[in-house]
Amino acid sequence: MAGKYPTMSPYCFTANNPVMLVDPDGRWIPGIDDNGNVTLTMEEGDNFETFKAFFENSTENSSEDVLKCAYDSRDDDGVVNILVEVGGVFAEMKTAINDAKAAGYPSTQGLLAGTESGKRLNYNCWGSCIALNEGRKFEGSGPGTGLGISSGSEFDAKLKSDYSATTSNKAIVGRTVLRYADRKTNSSVNGHGAVFTGTDRSGSEYFFSKNRWLVAPSIFRKSYVDKIYNGNTERGLNVGDSGYNSKKRL
């Protein structure tokens, strides 16, 4: 099943957490296939009800009839290409991922391992979060534009004006942004932003994340993003806020 879980090593057992987790018995796990499509993979114990639960509170076109068509389209391995019927923000994710790869931006893993080199300056994590939520194309007007979000302070201003603080258990797939900030100062100057894409049965969260300027975005387990930004923690703009922010409904 290694090909179905590109963000997890094929040498892992129970997602590297045997104290807390057992196998089987999972929930739909988001990922990316070879063509950049956003997919959901079912495990033992999953059914249409757990599939619907994945999209709970989603602002996408997720009526029961639409979700039933998507669920029925799963292949023999239990993989659903959620672009087929659901589309929306997931189509924007695919566009961002494929465009970045086509432009020559390396993967996060490759860049950190030193096996791939960054070829040019691309948009940043904050800009990708806001662009995804606003349905804007993932390209800037020039080097260093960050998709109109050049700094953590501008990202914070957007969160303050257009988003409402929420919690992880109320996060909306494709629409909730997680803010990372400095552990001591709560400054997001060197922080990060990522977009929530789901939670598996073990409680592991997944995020659409662009981990630094020079890499292609993808979907990662939150624990992986945490390791990359280990000098930061998820934290909201105000005291007591968790760092999860959902875009306000118009």
Order of alpha helices (4+ residues) and beta strands (2+ residues): beta-beta-alpha-alpha-beta-alpha-alpha-alpha-alpha-beta-beta-beta-beta-beta-alpha-beta-beta
